Amino acid sequence: ELLQTAPWLEQFPPYGCVRDTAQSRFRVDPVYTVSGSKVCFTARTVACERKGSACCRSDVDFNKLELSVRTTCNHAIGSVTINGKRALMPTYEKYGAAEDKALYKLPGLNLTVANAEGAQICMT
């Protein structure tokens, strides 16, 4: 019997989820800053374009950021801060049928619609 791989396991992120950005209240600026070994992103809140979607509710949070990375990037991120305060340790995992893709999950951001705008998410 052949193993069947769900098509979404080959995409980023590697699980079935809504990939419609019109249903997200949060963004990360495409421009980031680099200072030595620190890389920082700026979080943004935006109006939801799909009114009535569960993802557009006012209590939806921005608790985790996932980054698609090369498989050679394991141990590349040692710490994460939000507005200068330490966040939870990131996790790294490979995915795809050949485990030829990888991602970092930065959990515990604890950002909400009320406090996410302009928040600095930094990695070292």
C-alpha positions as CSV (number, residue, x, y, z in Angstrom):
1,E,0.0,0.0,0.0
2,L,1.4,3.4,-1.0
3,L,1.4,6.2,1.5
4,Q,-0.8,9.0,0.5
5,T,0.3,12.6,1.3
6,A,-2.2,15.3,1.6
7,P,-1.5,18.0,-1.0
8,W,-1.4,20.7,1.7
9,L,1.5,19.0,3.4
10,E,3.7,20.2,0.5
11,Q,2.6,23.9,1.0
12,F,3.4,26.5,3.6
13,P,2.1,26.2,6.3
14,P,2.0,22.4,6.2
15,Y,-1.6,21.8,7.4
16,G,-5.1,22.5,6.2
17,C,-5.9,26.0,7.0
18,V,-7.5,29.1,5.5
19,R,-4.8,30.8,3.4
20,D,-7.1,33.7,2.5
21,T,-5.3,36.9,3.7
22,A,-8.6,38.8,3.3
23,Q,-9.6,36.8,6.5
24,S,-6.7,37.9,8.6
25,R,-6.7,40.9,10.9
26,F,-2.9,40.9,11.2
27,R,0.0,41.5,8.9
28,V,3.8,41.7,9.3
29,D,5.5,44.5,7.3
30,P,7.4,43.1,4.3
31,V,10.3,45.3,5.2
32,Y,12.3,44.2,8.2
33,T,15.3,45.6,10.1
34,V,18.7,43.9,10.8
35,S,21.0,45.0,13.5
36,G,24.0,42.6,14.0
37,S,22.4,39.2,14.5
38,K,18.9,40.6,15.4
39,V,16.1,40.7,12.8
40,C,12.9,42.6,13.6
41,F,9.5,42.6,12.0
42,T,6.7,45.1,12.6
43,A,3.2,43.8,13.3
44,R,0.2,45.6,11.8
45,T,-3.5,45.3,12.3
46,V,-5.8,45.7,9.3
47,A,-9.5,45.7,8.6
48,C,-10.9,42.3,7.8
49,E,-12.2,42.1,4.2
50,R,-14.4,39.0,4.8
51,K,-17.0,40.3,7.3
52,G,-18.6,37.5,9.2
53,S,-15.6,35.1,8.9
54,A,-14.6,33.6,12.2
55,C,-11.1,34.9,11.6
56,C,-12.4,38.5,11.5
57,R,-13.9,38.5,15.0
58,S,-12.5,41.1,17.3
59,D,-11.2,38.5,19.8
60,V,-8.9,36.8,17.3
61,D,-5.3,37.1,18.4
62,F,-1.9,37.0,16.8
63,N,-0.3,34.4,19.1
64,K,2.1,32.7,16.6
65,L,4.2,33.7,13.6
66,E,5.4,31.0,11.3
67,L,8.3,31.4,8.9
68,S,9.2,29.2,6.0
69,V,12.9,28.6,6.1
70,R,15.6,26.4,4.5
71,T,16.1,23.0,6.1
72,T,19.7,24.1,7.0
73,C,18.3,26.8,9.3
74,N,17.8,24.6,12.4
75,H,19.2,26.4,15.5
76,A,19.3,29.7,13.6
77,I,16.9,31.4,16.0
78,G,18.0,31.4,19.6
79,S,15.5,33.8,21.1
80,V,12.4,35.9,20.3
81,T,11.3,39.2,21.9
82,I,8.1,41.2,21.5
83,N,8.6,44.9,22.1
84,G,11.8,44.0,24.0
85,K,10.2,41.4,26.3
86,R,11.2,37.7,25.9
87,A,8.7,35.4,24.2
88,L,8.5,31.7,24.2
89,M,11.3,29.7,22.5
90,P,10.7,29.1,18.8
91,T,10.3,25.6,17.4
92,Y,11.7,24.2,14.2
93,E,10.3,21.4,12.1
94,K,10.7,19.8,8.7
95,Y,7.8,19.0,6.6
96,G,6.8,17.6,3.2
97,A,6.9,14.1,1.9
98,A,10.7,14.3,1.6
99,E,11.2,16.5,4.6
100,D,12.8,19.0,2.2
101,K,10.9,22.0,3.6
102,A,11.1,23.6,7.1
103,L,9.4,26.2,9.3
104,Y,10.0,28.1,12.5
105,K,7.1,28.7,14.8
106,L,7.3,31.7,17.0
107,P,4.6,31.1,19.7
108,G,3.5,33.1,22.6
109,L,3.4,36.5,20.9
110,N,0.3,37.4,22.9
111,L,-0.7,40.1,20.5
112,T,-4.3,41.3,20.0
113,V,-6.1,43.8,17.8
114,A,-5.7,46.2,20.7
115,N,-1.9,45.9,21.0
116,A,-0.5,44.4,17.8
117,E,-0.2,47.6,15.7
118,G,3.5,48.6,15.6
119,A,4.6,45.8,17.8
120,Q,8.3,44.7,17.2
121,I,8.8,41.0,16.8
122,C,12.6,40.4,17.0
123,M,14.7,37.2,16.6
124,T,18.3,36.6,17.4
